[in-house]
Amino acid sequence: MAPARTARRAAALGLGALWWWAVLRLALEPGAGVLEGAVAVGGWGLSVLPVHCVPRRSAAGALGAGRWRRALRAAVGPPGPATARGTRRSGEDAAAGPYGP
């Protein structure tokens, strides 16, 4: 094992033991104070950091930008001219609506 890896594991083990000591002391000792609370809250705060996130482009299986837009355009077709809201085009029945009876 490389020395850097050993040092990281030792630091993680030591800090984990310190955090568990603080949590157990808070739970079991009536005289636990601010120091134990700060260690416990600080360790919990570090655990919720998104340290395992990677940029979208370098993530495994990442999709390219605009993929959904291209798929929608391929399925629906290019956008046509817009009609004003509430107006009817020729051939549309007012009772049936624009999609038929």
HELIX and SHEET records of a PDB file:
HELIX    1   1 PRO A    3  LEU A   28  1                                  26    
HELIX    2   2 VAL A   34  SER A   47  1                                  14    
HELIX    3   3 ARG A   56  SER A   58  5                                   3    
HELIX    4   4 ARG A   67  VAL A   76  1                                  10    
END                                                                             
